[in-house]
Amino acid sequence: MATTNAERQKKFREKHKDKTERLDMRVSNEAAFALECLAKNYRVTKKKFLEDLLINIHHEKLSKMTADEMNEYLGLETDVTV
């Protein structure tokens, strides 16, 4: 028996739920067009382009931080009271 589209989507989401996070948002037409052009230019999907861009910026920022700055940026507690 063939599975329905909804069943396939449910199976896909279950399989990837711990590896990915869904982002739903609206962006300006200009931003959407820019993303489309950039992804085509780099010959990658829009998803891949955004993932690489965000991860590269994140890693670059982290590499320039002190330990305290990194803890603050990552939302980690730095003060330990005894």
N, C-alpha and C positions, 0 to 999 in steps of 0.2 A: 504494500500500500504506500502510495506517495505521501510525503509529508507536506504540510501546508507551509506557506511563507512564514506565518506566525510561529509555527513549530520550529522551523529552521532558525529563525531569529532568536527564539528563546534558548535553543541549544547553544548557539554561538555566544550569547550573552553569559550563559552559565559557564561555558568553557573559559571565557576570558575575564570573568568578573574580578579575579585577583590580580590580573596583569594590566588592566586598563581602567581608565575612568572616563565616563561619558561627560562631554562638555557641550552644553546647549546654550548658544548665545546668538545674538544678532549683532552684526557689525555694519558699519557704514558701507555704502556702495563703493566708495573709493578704496576702503580697506579690502573689500572682497575682490575688487578688480586687481589691486596690487598683489594680493595673494595668488590669484589666478595666473597673472603674468610671471611672477617670480617662480612659482612652481613649474610652470611650463618651461621657463628659461633654464632652470636647473634639472629639468627632466625627472622630476619627482612628483609624488602626489602632494596635494595641499596638506594632508595630515603629516606626511614625512617632513615637508618643509617646516611646518610649525614646530614639530617635535624637535628637529635638529636645531632650529633657531633658539627655542626656549632653553634647551639643555646646554647649548654652547654658551649662551649668555650667563646662565646660572653657574656653570663651571668656571667661566672667566671671572665672574664676581667673587666666587668662593676662593679662587687662587690668590686674590689680592687682599684677603681679609686676615686680621689677627684672629686668634682663638676666641677672644671676647666678642669681636664683631661677628664672627661666624655663629657663635652661640645665640647672639641676639637675633641675627638674620633668620636662623633656623627655629627660633622660638624656644630655645633651651634655657633652662634655669642656670644662672651663673653664680648666684649667691647661695652659699650653704651655711646655715646658721647651726651652731652646735649648742 
